[in-house]
Amino acid sequence: MKAKYFNKSEEEKLFFSTLKQRVQEQLQGKIISYGDARFWFKGLFWTFVCYLSYLALFSDSISKMSFWLLYVVFQLSGLLIGFSFGHDASHNTAFKNKKANSVLHFFSFLTVGIDPLLWGLRHIRSHHLYANVEGSDVDIDKNPFLRLGPTHPWKPMHKYQVYYAPFVYMFTLLHSVFMSDWMYLFSSEYDWMKRGVPKMELYLRFLLYKIFYFTLVLILPILFSHFEWSFVVVSYFTASAFTSMVFIIMLVGTHFFDGADYPEPEGEFLEHTWAVHQLHTSCDWNADKGWARFLSGGSNCHAAHHLFPNICHTNYSEINNIIEETTKEYKQPYHHKTLLEMMFSHFKHLYKMGNPEV
């Protein structure tokens, strides 16, 4: 990863100082640095849905269609556990205790298949620092099929990416399970990300996690459901494809949208301060809607999360308006759309990136 230096603009620093003060005043006296009752209710709700549907897979009285539908519910609600519990745990905002957060992080990713430790390291050490900066944000690394940013090289096939992107997105989680995780673990290119974590711990946790994951999603259903192994495997792959689409719909447009900034540093220096950089590269969707926060674990309030990652996501509803008003007052960007508008904006962005002149 290429480390960069943020601008030290006094005007932008004053903006963020004012914003932090207003947020602190709004949340004074409330539980903000770890999960409150709302946090635990939501996470436990999705945990109940996930494992109830999982247990139903082993019933002798269900049809193939019922098995497949239950498997989709199992996978999808498992993803929402990751959104509701895992994301906060990775930022140590679920429990007061760091070790307890680590345990929750591990188990809340159990049905997703992405190694939680590796994901957390790259999420915090790369993405949260340098969102949308080529060579510094792992999430914007060159994609072999899609041109997601103007700094990526153009290929003739990118003219059609707006049409084939949904099919690529269907393999997002499977790609992470079978390829990305292994690359992040074993490639020396990502040693910066793993610095400070003993290699033996990385390998043992990775091995333990993958054993837990494949036992849960494949081995037990193959051994103890009354369907043939091939049908269980097909259910796994198709449910993963469906879950990947939901994952992408909720997240991809929060950084890859028409109007997002993809900073190209001048030497080692970025154009804005860290806080204003987050605003230029993030987009909220339906941030004022409770149903959106319930489903996305606060990921729909992306500006709030990037600016205040040490605040539990159930508090974002109380600070979104403050962010919007303060950005307007200080003439800083704040991107907000509905979910449909964000997805339209994302595909508009893909269309533009298919143009070699962009």
Residue frames as qw, qx, qy, qz and C-alpha x, y, z in Angstrom:
[[0.000, 0.887, 0.462, 0.000, 0.00, 0.00, 0.00],
 [0.390, 0.384, -0.020, 0.837, 1.18, 3.49, -0.81],
 [0.282, -0.647, -0.494, 0.507, 0.83, 5.72, 2.26],
 [0.205, 0.638, 0.270, 0.691, -0.34, 9.28, 1.55],
 [0.214, -0.250, -0.421, 0.846, -0.45, 12.54, 3.45],
 [0.058, 0.778, 0.619, 0.091, -3.67, 14.50, 3.84],
 [0.158, 0.628, 0.067, 0.759, -3.98, 18.22, 3.30],
 [0.361, -0.354, -0.576, 0.642, -3.82, 20.41, 6.43],
 [0.047, -0.530, -0.319, -0.784, -6.31, 23.05, 5.28],
 [0.010, -0.042, -0.578, 0.815, -7.30, 25.16, 8.30],
 [0.524, 0.009, -0.096, -0.846, -10.77, 25.77, 6.85],
 [0.738, -0.031, -0.610, -0.286, -11.45, 22.04, 6.46],
 [0.408, -0.014, -0.764, 0.499, -10.03, 21.31, 9.92],
 [0.226, -0.010, 0.340, -0.913, -12.38, 23.93, 11.37],
 [0.673, -0.037, -0.371, -0.639, -15.31, 22.24, 9.62],
 [0.700, -0.072, -0.710, 0.022, -14.53, 18.85, 11.16],
 [0.202, 0.028, -0.630, 0.750, -13.84, 20.34, 14.57],
 [0.429, -0.035, 0.112, -0.896, -17.27, 22.01, 14.52],
 [0.738, -0.027, -0.515, -0.434, -18.94, 18.83, 13.30],
 [0.544, -0.017, -0.776, 0.318, -17.35, 16.71, 16.05],
 [0.034, -0.023, 0.503, -0.863, -18.42, 19.21, 18.71],
 [0.582, -0.019, -0.086, -0.808, -22.02, 19.22, 17.48],
 [0.742, -0.015, -0.643, -0.189, -22.16, 15.42, 17.31],
 [0.367, 0.026, -0.740, 0.563, -20.69, 15.16, 20.81],
 [0.266, -0.024, 0.325, -0.907, -23.32, 17.57, 22.15],
 [0.692, -0.011, -0.335, -0.639, -26.11, 15.64, 20.43],
 [0.801, -0.033, -0.597, -0.036, -25.00, 12.27, 21.84],
 [0.017, 0.447, -0.609, 0.655, -23.99, 13.49, 25.29],
 [0.527, -0.195, 0.568, -0.601, -25.06, 11.07, 28.02],
 [0.907, 0.217, -0.013, -0.361, -25.86, 8.25, 25.59],
 [0.743, -0.245, 0.582, 0.224, -24.17, 4.91, 24.97],
 [0.544, 0.772, -0.153, -0.292, -22.23, 5.49, 21.76],
 [0.119, 0.666, -0.730, -0.101, -18.93, 3.59, 21.86],
 [0.045, -0.067, 0.997, 0.008, -20.51, 0.14, 22.24],
 [0.274, -0.299, -0.757, -0.513, -23.82, -1.58, 21.47],
 [0.376, -0.079, 0.403, -0.831, -27.06, -0.49, 23.10],
 [0.562, 0.195, 0.726, -0.345, -30.37, -2.37, 23.33],
 [0.647, 0.635, -0.010, -0.422, -31.27, -1.48, 19.71],
 [0.249, 0.617, -0.726, -0.173, -27.96, -2.92, 18.51],
 [0.199, -0.177, 0.952, -0.152, -28.42, -6.24, 20.31],
 [0.633, 0.369, 0.498, -0.465, -32.09, -6.61, 19.36],
 [0.607, 0.655, -0.230, -0.386, -31.35, -6.20, 15.66],
 [0.205, 0.529, -0.821, -0.069, -28.31, -8.50, 15.62],
 [0.320, -0.047, 0.901, -0.290, -30.06, -11.20, 17.65],
 [0.679, 0.452, 0.251, -0.520, -33.12, -10.95, 15.39],
 [0.603, 0.598, -0.453, -0.270, -31.05, -11.78, 12.29],
 [0.006, -0.383, 0.912, -0.146, -29.18, -14.49, 14.25],
 [0.553, 0.142, 0.689, -0.447, -32.51, -16.11, 15.18],
 [0.714, 0.557, -0.002, -0.424, -33.78, -15.96, 11.56],
 [0.349, 0.624, -0.685, -0.141, -30.47, -17.33, 10.25],
 [0.005, -0.271, 0.948, -0.168, -30.14, -20.37, 12.48],
 [0.618, 0.231, 0.555, -0.507, -33.85, -21.19, 12.61],
 [0.716, 0.568, -0.171, -0.369, -33.88, -21.42, 8.80],
 [0.240, 0.540, -0.806, -0.009, -30.66, -23.45, 8.99],
 [0.352, -0.104, 0.865, -0.342, -32.16, -26.00, 11.39],
 [0.712, 0.395, 0.287, -0.505, -35.20, -26.32, 9.12],
 [0.445, 0.570, -0.604, -0.336, -32.91, -27.54, 6.32],
 [0.053, 0.257, -0.959, 0.106, -32.60, -30.87, 8.14],
 [0.640, 0.136, 0.451, -0.607, -36.34, -31.58, 8.25],
 [0.309, 0.016, 0.909, 0.278, -37.40, -34.75, 6.41],
 [0.335, 0.632, 0.680, -0.160, -40.68, -33.19, 5.31],
 [0.138, 0.768, -0.077, -0.620, -39.44, -30.27, 3.20],
 [0.782, 0.566, 0.243, 0.095, -39.37, -30.21, -0.60],
 [0.668, 0.108, 0.152, 0.720, -36.42, -29.23, -2.77],
 [0.095, 0.716, 0.207, 0.660, -37.93, -25.79, -3.36],
 [0.549, -0.817, -0.103, -0.143, -38.42, -25.27, 0.38],
 [0.811, -0.309, 0.051, 0.494, -34.84, -26.38, 1.04],
 [0.495, 0.360, 0.176, 0.771, -33.49, -23.90, -1.52],
 [0.155, -0.810, -0.184, -0.534, -35.62, -21.03, -0.18],
 [0.704, -0.706, -0.053, 0.063, -34.56, -21.79, 3.39],
 [0.770, -0.080, 0.093, 0.626, -30.94, -21.94, 2.28],
 [0.255, 0.603, 0.166, 0.738, -31.27, -18.49, 0.68],
 [0.435, -0.831, -0.116, -0.328, -32.82, -17.12, 3.89],
 [0.838, -0.439, -0.008, 0.324, -30.00, -18.74, 5.89],
 [0.637, 0.156, 0.131, 0.744, -27.31, -17.16, 3.71],
 [0.067, 0.697, 0.206, 0.684, -29.00, -13.78, 3.41],
 [0.546, -0.808, -0.093, -0.202, -29.76, -13.38, 7.11],
 [0.831, -0.281, 0.002, 0.479, -26.20, -14.55, 7.82],
 [0.430, 0.420, 0.116, 0.791, -24.96, -11.66, 5.71],
 [0.243, -0.778, -0.154, -0.559, -27.17, -9.30, 7.72],
 [0.773, -0.588, -0.112, 0.211, -25.61, -10.64, 10.95],
 [0.674, 0.046, 0.067, 0.734, -22.31, -9.52, 9.48],
 [0.082, 0.623, 0.186, 0.755, -23.75, -6.10, 8.75],
 [0.505, -0.752, -0.188, -0.379, -25.43, -5.77, 12.16],
 [0.787, -0.599, 0.083, 0.121, -22.82, -7.35, 14.47],
 [0.856, 0.032, 0.139, 0.497, -19.62, -8.01, 12.55],
 [0.368, 0.696, 0.065, 0.613, -18.98, -4.56, 11.13],
 [0.356, -0.854, 0.109, -0.363, -19.24, -2.87, 14.51],
 [0.883, -0.423, 0.136, 0.154, -17.20, -5.61, 16.16],
 [0.763, 0.318, 0.060, 0.560, -14.39, -4.99, 13.65],
 [0.133, 0.696, -0.082, 0.701, -14.32, -1.35, 14.84],
 [0.357, -0.110, -0.710, 0.597, -14.56, -2.42, 18.52],
 [0.284, -0.141, 0.109, -0.942, -17.95, -0.70, 18.91],
 [0.670, -0.287, -0.589, -0.348, -20.03, -3.73, 19.91],
 [0.750, -0.523, -0.342, 0.216, -18.46, -4.51, 23.32],
 [0.220, -0.942, 0.252, -0.024, -16.26, -2.45, 25.62],
 [0.665, -0.452, 0.563, 0.192, -13.82, -5.36, 25.66],
 [0.309, 0.622, -0.552, -0.461, -11.55, -5.79, 22.60],
 [0.080, -0.168, 0.979, 0.079, -11.34, -9.59, 22.94],
 [0.425, 0.423, 0.708, -0.373, -15.12, -9.86, 23.14],
 [0.452, 0.700, -0.097, -0.545, -15.36, -7.83, 19.93],
 [0.131, 0.478, -0.809, -0.317, -12.90, -10.21, 18.27],
 [0.254, 0.105, 0.954, -0.118, -14.99, -13.25, 19.23],
 [0.463, 0.611, 0.442, -0.466, -18.21, -11.62, 18.00],
 [0.310, 0.680, -0.409, -0.524, -16.48, -10.59, 14.78],
 [0.047, -0.262, 0.944, 0.196, -15.39, -14.19, 14.16],
 [0.255, 0.293, 0.909, -0.151, -18.80, -15.78, 14.70],
 [0.388, 0.670, 0.289, -0.563, -20.85, -13.06, 12.99],
 [0.331, 0.601, -0.520, -0.509, -18.95, -13.73, 9.74],
 [0.476, -0.182, 0.860, -0.023, -19.41, -17.48, 10.04],
 [0.636, 0.466, 0.612, -0.063, -22.02, -17.90, 7.27],
 [0.335, 0.877, -0.105, -0.328, -20.46, -15.30, 4.95],
 [0.933, 0.203, 0.116, 0.275, -17.21, -17.13, 4.24],
 [0.369, 0.776, -0.213, 0.465, -14.90, -14.09, 4.25],
 [0.661, -0.149, -0.488, 0.550, -12.13, -14.39, 6.83],
 [0.240, -0.922, -0.297, -0.061, -13.08, -11.79, 9.47],
 [0.564, -0.625, 0.102, 0.531, -9.55, -10.98, 10.64],
 [0.458, 0.050, 0.455, 0.762, -8.18, -10.34, 7.14],
 [0.063, 0.731, 0.515, 0.444, -11.30, -8.38, 6.17],
 [0.375, -0.886, -0.225, 0.157, -11.05, -6.25, 9.30],
 [0.570, -0.419, 0.214, 0.674, -7.36, -5.49, 8.74],
 [0.323, 0.217, 0.485, 0.783, -7.82, -4.29, 5.18],
 [0.096, -0.798, -0.536, -0.259, -11.07, -2.49, 5.98],
 [0.401, -0.879, -0.137, 0.218, -9.55, -0.40, 8.77],
 [0.543, -0.495, 0.298, 0.610, -5.92, -0.06, 7.66],
 [0.309, 0.074, 0.588, 0.744, -6.67, 0.64, 4.02],
 [0.013, 0.609, 0.650, 0.454, -10.24, 1.52, 3.10],
 [0.295, -0.858, -0.395, 0.141, -11.07, 3.75, 6.07],
 [0.421, -0.547, 0.130, 0.712, -7.88, 5.72, 5.60],
 [0.052, -0.368, 0.487, 0.790, -7.74, 6.16, 1.84],
 [0.566, 0.483, 0.631, -0.220, -11.20, 5.55, 0.37],
 [0.625, 0.743, 0.238, -0.027, -11.12, 5.52, -3.46],
 [0.001, -0.854, 0.469, 0.224, -7.37, 6.19, -3.69],
 [0.906, 0.358, -0.226, -0.014, -5.79, 3.89, -6.26],
 [0.600, 0.400, -0.551, 0.419, -2.89, 1.91, -4.78],
 [0.028, -0.298, 0.603, -0.740, -3.87, 2.77, -1.21],
 [0.675, -0.009, 0.352, -0.649, -7.49, 1.54, -0.89],
 [0.232, -0.112, 0.954, 0.151, -7.58, -2.23, -1.39],
 [0.466, 0.494, 0.662, -0.316, -11.30, -2.03, -2.24],
 [0.481, 0.799, -0.017, -0.361, -10.52, -0.12, -5.44],
 [0.401, -0.395, 0.730, 0.388, -7.71, -2.43, -6.59],
 [0.360, 0.332, -0.560, -0.668, -7.84, -3.20, -10.29],
 [0.745, 0.146, 0.547, -0.352, -10.67, -5.58, -11.17],
 [0.317, -0.143, 0.790, 0.506, -9.98, -8.01, -14.06],
 [0.210, 0.503, 0.798, 0.258, -13.52, -7.56, -15.39],
 [0.017, -0.908, -0.415, -0.052, -14.67, -4.05, -14.41],
 [0.367, 0.309, -0.112, 0.870, -13.19, -0.60, -14.70],
 [0.353, -0.723, -0.572, 0.158, -14.41, 0.99, -11.46],
 [0.262, -0.824, -0.052, 0.499, -12.27, 4.12, -11.40],
 [0.485, 0.870, -0.071, -0.056, -10.74, 6.55, -13.90],
 [0.159, -0.751, 0.635, 0.083, -7.21, 5.55, -12.82],
 [0.747, -0.030, 0.664, 0.032, -7.81, 1.96, -13.98],
 [0.059, -0.280, 0.676, 0.679, -6.60, 1.06, -17.50],
 [0.681, 0.358, 0.118, -0.627, -9.33, 0.86, -20.13],
 [0.277, -0.084, 0.908, 0.303, -9.97, -2.32, -22.13],
 [0.296, -0.051, -0.561, -0.772, -12.38, -2.77, -25.07],
 [0.348, -0.370, -0.860, -0.046, -14.62, -5.08, -23.04],
 [0.116, -0.334, -0.509, 0.785, -15.32, -2.21, -20.60],
 [0.256, -0.035, -0.325, -0.910, -17.64, -0.69, -23.22],
 [0.612, -0.262, -0.612, -0.427, -20.10, -3.43, -22.25],
 [0.263, 0.034, -0.789, 0.554, -19.46, -3.56, -18.50],
 [0.393, -0.049, 0.253, -0.882, -22.69, -1.76, -17.68],
 [0.790, 0.035, -0.315, -0.525, -24.51, -4.80, -19.14],
 [0.788, 0.045, -0.609, 0.078, -22.43, -7.67, -17.75],
 [0.008, -0.474, 0.562, -0.678, -21.62, -6.16, -14.33],
 [0.742, -0.312, 0.199, -0.559, -24.59, -7.85, -12.56],
 [0.964, 0.084, -0.253, -0.021, -23.24, -11.26, -13.58],
 [0.468, 0.426, -0.534, 0.560, -19.79, -10.35, -12.21],
 [0.311, -0.471, 0.382, -0.731, -21.39, -9.15, -8.98],
 [0.901, -0.205, -0.138, -0.356, -23.08, -12.51, -8.48],
 [0.879, 0.082, -0.367, 0.294, -19.66, -14.04, -7.81],
 [0.018, -0.792, 0.319, -0.520, -18.46, -11.43, -5.30],
 [0.676, -0.553, 0.382, -0.301, -18.74, -13.55, -2.16],
 [0.985, 0.072, 0.121, 0.095, -17.58, -16.75, -3.86],
 [0.571, 0.659, -0.236, 0.429, -14.53, -14.91, -5.20],
 [0.234, -0.742, 0.423, -0.464, -13.72, -13.72, -1.68],
 [0.873, -0.326, 0.298, -0.206, -14.16, -17.21, -0.20],
 [0.949, 0.120, 0.222, 0.190, -12.11, -19.12, -2.77],
 [0.656, 0.512, 0.016, 0.554, -9.62, -16.53, -4.05],
 [0.020, 0.835, -0.127, 0.535, -9.28, -13.14, -2.33],
 [0.708, -0.673, 0.158, -0.144, -8.90, -14.49, 1.21],
 [0.925, -0.079, 0.144, 0.342, -6.07, -16.80, 0.17],
 [0.519, 0.616, 0.011, 0.593, -4.35, -14.02, -1.77],
 [0.229, -0.853, 0.141, -0.446, -4.52, -11.60, 1.19],
 [0.830, -0.529, 0.178, -0.012, -3.15, -14.28, 3.52],
 [0.879, -0.093, 0.272, 0.381, -0.25, -15.63, 1.46],
 [0.539, 0.686, 0.102, 0.478, 0.80, -12.78, -0.85],
 [0.543, -0.283, -0.193, 0.766, 3.74, -10.69, 0.37],
 [0.097, 0.466, 0.294, 0.829, 2.14, -7.74, -1.44],
 [0.467, -0.693, -0.261, -0.483, -0.20, -7.37, 1.55],
 [0.634, -0.121, -0.545, 0.535, 2.37, -7.71, 4.33],
 [0.015, 0.268, -0.187, 0.945, 1.72, -4.07, 5.29],
 [0.605, -0.382, -0.256, -0.650, -1.87, -5.02, 6.10],
 [0.873, -0.284, -0.397, -0.011, -0.89, -7.92, 8.35],
 [0.367, 0.443, -0.493, 0.653, 1.91, -6.10, 10.19],
 [0.285, -0.387, 0.481, -0.733, 1.76, -6.61, 13.95],
 [0.887, -0.097, 0.142, -0.429, -0.29, -9.82, 13.77],
 [0.398, -0.424, 0.806, 0.112, 1.77, -13.01, 14.33],
 [0.423, 0.272, -0.684, -0.529, 1.83, -15.23, 11.25],
 [0.134, -0.074, -0.981, 0.118, 0.89, -18.31, 13.25],
 [0.251, 0.399, 0.571, -0.672, -2.20, -16.52, 14.58],
 [0.440, 0.432, -0.257, -0.744, -3.20, -15.46, 11.07],
 [0.375, 0.196, -0.847, -0.322, -2.82, -18.99, 9.69],
 [0.049, -0.161, -0.935, 0.312, -4.50, -20.78, 12.61],
 [0.323, 0.429, 0.412, -0.736, -7.47, -18.40, 12.71],
 [0.446, 0.388, -0.445, -0.673, -7.82, -18.62, 8.93],
 [0.297, 0.083, -0.941, -0.138, -7.76, -22.44, 9.00],
 [0.068, 0.273, 0.819, -0.501, -10.17, -22.62, 11.93],
 [0.381, 0.428, 0.142, -0.807, -12.55, -20.16, 10.29],
 [0.464, 0.302, -0.605, -0.572, -12.62, -21.97, 6.93],
 [0.182, -0.049, -0.979, 0.079, -13.21, -25.33, 8.68],
 [0.197, 0.377, 0.624, -0.655, -16.13, -23.84, 10.64],
 [0.397, 0.437, -0.129, -0.797, -17.53, -22.19, 7.52],
 [0.446, 0.227, -0.735, -0.458, -17.44, -25.16, 5.13],
 [0.079, -0.134, -0.954, 0.256, -18.68, -27.52, 7.84],
 [0.258, 0.414, 0.489, -0.724, -21.66, -25.26, 8.47],
 [0.465, 0.509, -0.105, -0.717, -22.65, -24.38, 4.89],
 [0.600, 0.380, -0.591, -0.383, -21.80, -27.61, 3.06],
 [0.245, 0.214, -0.936, 0.132, -20.63, -30.63, 5.05],
 [0.263, 0.130, 0.759, -0.581, -23.46, -30.81, 7.61],
 [0.637, 0.376, 0.077, -0.668, -26.25, -30.25, 5.04],
 [0.545, 0.379, -0.685, -0.299, -24.69, -32.89, 2.74],
 [0.179, 0.142, -0.941, 0.252, -24.40, -35.42, 5.57],
 [0.079, 0.245, 0.807, -0.531, -27.66, -34.85, 7.41],
 [0.526, 0.335, 0.041, -0.780, -30.26, -33.43, 5.03],
 [0.714, 0.159, 0.679, -0.059, -32.22, -35.96, 2.96],
 [0.594, 0.779, -0.025, -0.201, -31.18, -34.45, -0.39],
 [0.889, 0.203, 0.060, 0.407, -28.36, -35.60, -2.65],
 [0.523, -0.493, 0.051, 0.694, -25.01, -33.85, -2.27],
 [0.331, 0.236, 0.443, 0.799, -25.18, -32.32, -5.76],
 [0.138, -0.784, -0.476, -0.372, -28.42, -30.48, -4.93],
 [0.514, -0.766, -0.174, 0.344, -26.92, -29.11, -1.70],
 [0.512, -0.217, 0.260, 0.790, -23.87, -27.85, -3.61],
 [0.140, 0.497, 0.506, 0.691, -26.09, -26.20, -6.26],
 [0.327, -0.849, -0.408, -0.074, -28.13, -24.59, -3.48],
 [0.568, -0.568, -0.019, 0.596, -24.92, -23.28, -1.92],
 [0.390, 0.000, 0.362, 0.847, -23.66, -21.67, -5.12],
 [0.017, -0.604, -0.533, -0.592, -27.00, -20.18, -6.19],
 [0.423, -0.828, -0.356, 0.097, -27.79, -18.85, -2.71],
 [0.538, -0.428, 0.076, 0.722, -24.31, -17.31, -2.57],
 [0.256, 0.282, 0.451, 0.807, -24.96, -15.63, -5.93],
 [0.217, -0.773, -0.487, -0.344, -28.25, -14.18, -4.67],
 [0.548, -0.732, -0.201, 0.350, -26.67, -13.03, -1.41],
 [0.513, -0.116, 0.215, 0.823, -23.81, -11.43, -3.35],
 [0.091, 0.555, 0.457, 0.690, -26.30, -9.36, -5.32],
 [0.407, -0.841, -0.348, -0.078, -27.93, -8.08, -2.13],
 [0.641, -0.488, -0.001, 0.593, -24.49, -7.32, -0.70],
 [0.396, 0.131, 0.341, 0.842, -23.54, -5.37, -3.83],
 [0.070, -0.730, -0.487, -0.475, -26.85, -3.49, -4.04],
 [0.476, -0.840, -0.247, 0.086, -26.39, -2.17, -0.51],
 [0.598, -0.617, 0.142, 0.491, -22.69, -1.34, -0.72],
 [0.642, 0.182, 0.366, 0.649, -21.20, -0.85, -4.19],
 [0.171, 0.777, 0.313, 0.518, -22.86, 2.52, -4.81],
 [0.469, -0.851, -0.140, 0.189, -21.65, 3.98, -1.52],
 [0.426, -0.605, 0.338, 0.581, -18.25, 4.62, -3.14],
 [0.265, 0.000, 0.689, 0.675, -18.67, 3.89, -6.85],
 [0.252, 0.753, 0.579, -0.184, -21.30, 6.39, -7.92],
 [0.398, 0.617, 0.267, 0.624, -21.55, 9.15, -10.49],
 [0.158, -0.893, 0.022, -0.421, -20.04, 12.19, -8.81],
 [0.820, -0.525, 0.036, 0.224, -17.68, 10.35, -6.46],
 [0.109, 0.893, -0.436, -0.032, -14.12, 11.59, -6.23],
 [0.969, 0.007, 0.001, 0.249, -11.20, 9.31, -7.14],
 [0.174, -0.943, 0.230, 0.168, -8.27, 11.38, -5.86],
 [0.838, 0.357, -0.101, 0.401, -4.99, 11.29, -7.74],
 [0.536, -0.751, -0.032, 0.384, -2.35, 12.51, -5.27],
 [0.378, 0.870, -0.251, 0.195, 0.23, 15.10, -6.20],
 [0.257, 0.501, -0.743, 0.362, 3.28, 13.11, -5.20],
 [0.303, -0.132, -0.879, 0.344, 2.56, 11.90, -1.67],
 [0.116, 0.194, 0.425, -0.877, -0.14, 14.47, -0.89],
 [0.075, 0.557, 0.809, 0.171, -3.92, 14.27, -1.18],
 [0.046, 0.527, 0.258, 0.809, -6.05, 17.29, -1.98],
 [0.489, -0.649, -0.138, -0.566, -8.20, 17.36, 1.17],
 [0.293, -0.430, 0.696, -0.496, -8.03, 16.72, 4.90],
 [0.008, -0.014, -1.000, 0.025, -8.96, 13.21, 6.02],
 [0.295, 0.430, 0.672, -0.525, -12.53, 14.15, 7.01],
 [0.448, 0.607, -0.061, -0.653, -13.39, 16.08, 3.84],
 [0.169, 0.330, -0.858, -0.355, -11.82, 13.28, 1.78],
 [0.177, 0.198, 0.945, -0.190, -14.41, 10.89, 3.27],
 [0.389, 0.597, 0.382, -0.588, -17.23, 13.20, 2.18],
 [0.334, 0.586, -0.446, -0.588, -15.93, 13.44, -1.39],
 [0.247, 0.268, -0.903, -0.229, -15.78, 9.65, -1.71],
 [0.068, 0.198, 0.932, -0.296, -18.90, 8.43, 0.16],
 [0.384, -0.210, -0.373, -0.818, -22.62, 8.34, -0.55],
 [0.321, 0.073, 0.747, -0.577, -25.52, 7.78, 1.85],
 [0.330, -0.193, -0.692, -0.612, -28.74, 6.07, 0.78],
 [0.583, -0.560, -0.446, -0.385, -32.07, 6.46, 2.58],
 [0.348, 0.187, -0.618, 0.680, -30.15, 7.61, 5.65],
 [0.344, -0.192, 0.278, -0.876, -33.39, 8.94, 7.16],
 [0.801, -0.091, -0.333, -0.490, -35.20, 5.58, 6.92],
 [0.589, -0.460, 0.592, -0.302, -35.28, 3.11, 9.80],
 [0.956, 0.178, 0.210, -0.104, -35.83, 0.10, 7.51],
 [0.637, 0.677, -0.310, 0.200, -32.63, 0.91, 5.62],
 [0.099, -0.670, 0.628, -0.382, -30.57, 1.12, 8.82],
 [0.807, -0.219, 0.448, -0.318, -32.16, -2.11, 10.09],
 [0.936, 0.346, 0.065, 0.009, -31.18, -4.03, 6.95],
 [0.616, 0.665, -0.253, 0.338, -27.77, -2.50, 6.31],
 [0.747, -0.403, -0.256, 0.463, -26.37, -2.22, 9.83],
 [0.181, -0.874, -0.021, 0.451, -25.91, 1.49, 9.29],
 [0.538, -0.071, 0.504, 0.673, -23.93, 1.05, 6.06],
 [0.245, 0.746, 0.503, 0.361, -26.54, 3.23, 4.36],
 [0.202, -0.978, -0.002, 0.041, -25.23, 6.10, 6.56],
 [0.865, 0.200, -0.055, 0.456, -21.82, 5.86, 4.97],
 [0.200, 0.726, -0.184, 0.632, -20.64, 9.40, 5.64],
 [0.593, -0.687, 0.193, -0.373, -21.42, 9.04, 9.35],
 [0.971, -0.191, 0.067, 0.129, -19.60, 5.71, 9.50],
 [0.722, 0.395, -0.093, 0.561, -16.47, 6.98, 7.76],
 [0.023, 0.728, -0.189, 0.658, -16.34, 10.16, 9.82],
 [0.476, -0.515, 0.469, -0.536, -17.17, 8.49, 13.16],
 [0.704, 0.131, -0.687, -0.124, -16.11, 4.82, 12.97],
 [0.222, 0.095, -0.793, 0.560, -15.76, 4.73, 16.78],
 [0.475, 0.021, 0.324, -0.818, -19.51, 5.32, 17.26],
 [0.344, 0.183, 0.920, -0.042, -21.90, 2.34, 17.22],
 [0.010, 0.164, 0.619, 0.768, -24.07, 2.43, 14.09],
 [0.153, -0.644, -0.749, -0.022, -27.39, 2.59, 15.97],
 [0.196, -0.686, -0.238, 0.659, -26.55, 6.24, 16.76],
 [0.296, 0.047, 0.472, 0.829, -26.18, 7.34, 13.14],
 [0.004, -0.694, -0.650, -0.310, -29.84, 8.32, 12.90],
 [0.305, -0.867, -0.278, 0.280, -29.17, 11.12, 15.39],
 [0.365, -0.598, 0.253, 0.667, -26.17, 12.59, 13.61],
 [0.490, 0.365, 0.603, 0.513, -27.09, 12.38, 9.89],
 [0.094, 0.920, 0.346, 0.158, -28.93, 15.71, 10.00],
 [0.395, -0.832, 0.152, 0.359, -25.99, 17.32, 11.79],
 [0.561, -0.143, 0.549, 0.603, -23.65, 16.15, 9.04],
 [0.343, 0.617, 0.569, 0.423, -25.98, 17.42, 6.33],
 [0.090, -0.973, -0.215, -0.006, -26.48, 20.83, 7.98],
 [0.475, -0.721, 0.265, 0.429, -22.80, 21.34, 8.85],
 [0.561, 0.063, 0.563, 0.604, -21.58, 20.38, 5.37],
 [0.228, 0.788, 0.462, 0.336, -24.05, 22.85, 3.88],
 [0.278, -0.945, -0.058, 0.163, -22.91, 25.58, 6.27],
 [0.436, -0.639, 0.446, 0.450, -19.22, 25.04, 5.47],
 [0.598, 0.659, -0.247, -0.384, -19.85, 24.38, 1.75],
 [0.182, -0.377, 0.903, 0.101, -18.54, 20.82, 1.87],
 [0.521, 0.051, -0.660, -0.538, -20.00, 17.93, -0.17],
 [0.448, -0.040, 0.785, -0.426, -22.61, 15.57, 1.18],
 [0.381, 0.092, -0.721, -0.571, -23.96, 12.90, -1.18],
 [0.396, 0.112, 0.775, -0.481, -27.35, 11.42, -0.35],
 [0.436, 0.086, -0.589, -0.675, -29.70, 9.39, -2.55],
 [0.867, -0.091, 0.236, -0.430, -32.43, 6.80, -2.31],
 [0.655, -0.224, 0.702, 0.169, -31.32, 3.20, -2.82],
 [0.683, 0.553, 0.458, 0.135, -32.71, 3.18, -6.37],
 [0.237, 0.965, -0.116, -0.007, -31.06, 6.51, -7.18],
 [0.380, -0.695, 0.593, 0.145, -27.75, 5.21, -5.86],
 [0.708, 0.047, 0.674, 0.203, -27.93, 2.06, -7.98],
 [0.545, 0.791, 0.259, 0.098, -28.86, 4.11, -11.07],
 [0.019, -0.948, 0.313, 0.056, -25.93, 6.41, -10.29],
 [0.599, -0.426, 0.650, 0.194, -23.62, 3.40, -9.97],
 [0.701, 0.329, 0.581, 0.252, -24.55, 2.04, -13.39],
 [0.315, 0.947, 0.049, 0.041, -24.25, 5.52, -14.85],
 [0.299, -0.800, 0.501, 0.143, -20.73, 5.57, -13.40],
 [0.701, -0.082, 0.671, 0.230, -19.98, 2.15, -14.95],
 [0.597, 0.707, 0.357, 0.131, -21.20, 3.45, -18.31],
 [0.090, 0.974, -0.205, -0.020, -18.87, 6.46, -18.07],
 [0.473, -0.600, 0.624, 0.162, -15.94, 4.26, -17.07],
 [0.772, 0.255, 0.556, 0.172, -16.59, 2.24, -20.22],
 [0.429, 0.900, 0.028, 0.070, -15.53, 5.30, -22.21],
 [0.818, 0.028, -0.074, 0.570, -11.77, 5.22, -22.94],
 [0.237, 0.624, -0.019, 0.745, -11.61, 9.03, -22.84],
 [0.543, -0.766, -0.019, -0.343, -12.67, 9.15, -19.17]]
